[in-house]
Amino acid sequence: SVLRPSSLMTDDERAAHRKKLQSFKTLAECETYDKQHQAEMQDRAKKQNKTLREPTGAACNRYKAATAKPGPK
């Protein structure tokens, strides 16, 4: 079965991850952290002979929305 990365994390790790995601000031900071986190989860999954689903890229969406230019009205 294909797992979400959060299924490989403890409750404390999930809480710390959420807090970290909310701490960034820019989209670039968030994306850099997210790439590192994804690599760590892939490594953890491989060591447990598990498969992670493809990243959705949603972790940094709040930064994308905040920096999006308003569309035509």
Secondary structure, 3 states (H helix, E strand, C coil): CEECHHHHCCHHHHHHHHHHHHHCCCHHHHHHHHHHHHHHHHHHHHHCCCEECCCCCHHHHHHHHHHCCCCCC
